[in-house]
């Protein structure tokens, strides 16, 4: 018997509402909760992501490990070019290191790496 339901991934960042807005637009999820220190988005299916504002936040360095990435999201897309254009319009940056051909690495507005992957 499980003690809990499903976990929620919480991502540290300098500006919780701004990062929640970015991922809400990227994933098409609804911003459910938002304050200066905490924001949460949720899919219709119930999946959720939360964002916690951290003072003195340091963005991960990838592929270097001086400040490890600790986690990253892989987001499935049907078309890498269209996905790239969309995330750049949302405020992501394409990372200069691109180690594969079936996925592309980007940095969200807080500097977290995430990948768009062909589905």
Residue pairs with C-beta under 8 A, 6 or more apart in sequence:
6 46
6 47
8 40
8 48
8 49
8 50
9 48
9 49
9 50
9 71
10 49
10 50
10 51
10 52
11 19
11 49
11 50
11 51
11 52
11 71
11 110
11 112
12 51
12 52
12 54
12 57
13 19
13 51
13 52
13 53
13 54
13 57
13 110
13 112
14 53
14 54
14 57
14 110
15 53
15 109
15 110
16 34
16 35
16 36
16 37
16 38
16 39
16 51
16 52
16 53
17 34
17 35
17 36
17 39
17 51
18 109
18 110
19 39
19 51
19 108
19 109
19 110
20 31
20 34
20 39
20 40
20 41
20 49
20 51
21 31
22 90
22 91
22 92
22 108
22 109
23 29
23 41
23 49
23 51
23 108
24 30
24 31
24 41
25 90
26 75
26 86
26 87
26 90
26 92
27 41
27 43
27 49
27 75
28 43
29 41
29 42
29 43
29 47
29 49
30 41
30 42
30 43
31 39
31 40
31 41
32 40
32 41
32 42
32 48
33 39
33 40
34 40
36 53
37 52
37 53
38 50
38 51
38 52
38 53
39 50
39 51
40 48
40 49
40 50
40 51
41 48
41 49
41 50
42 48
57 110
58 67
59 67
59 107
59 110
59 111
59 112
60 67
60 68
60 69
60 70
60 111
60 112
60 113
61 67
61 68
61 69
62 69
62 72
62 95
62 97
62 105
62 107
62 113
63 97
63 99
69 112
69 113
71 112
72 112
72 113
72 114
72 115
73 112
73 114
73 115
74 103
74 114
74 115
74 117
75 83
75 114
75 115
75 116
75 117
76 116
76 117
76 118
76 119
77 83
77 116
77 117
77 118
77 119
78 118
78 119
80 103
80 104
80 116
80 118
83 104
83 116
84 94
84 104
84 106
84 116
87 106
87 116
88 94
88 106
91 108
91 109
92 106
92 107
92 108
92 109
92 114
93 106
93 107
94 104
94 105
94 106
94 107
95 105
95 106
95 107
95 113
97 105
98 104
98 105
99 105
102 117
102 118
103 115
103 116
103 117
103 118
104 115
104 116
105 113
105 114
105 115
106 113
106 114
106 115
106 116
107 113
107 114
108 114
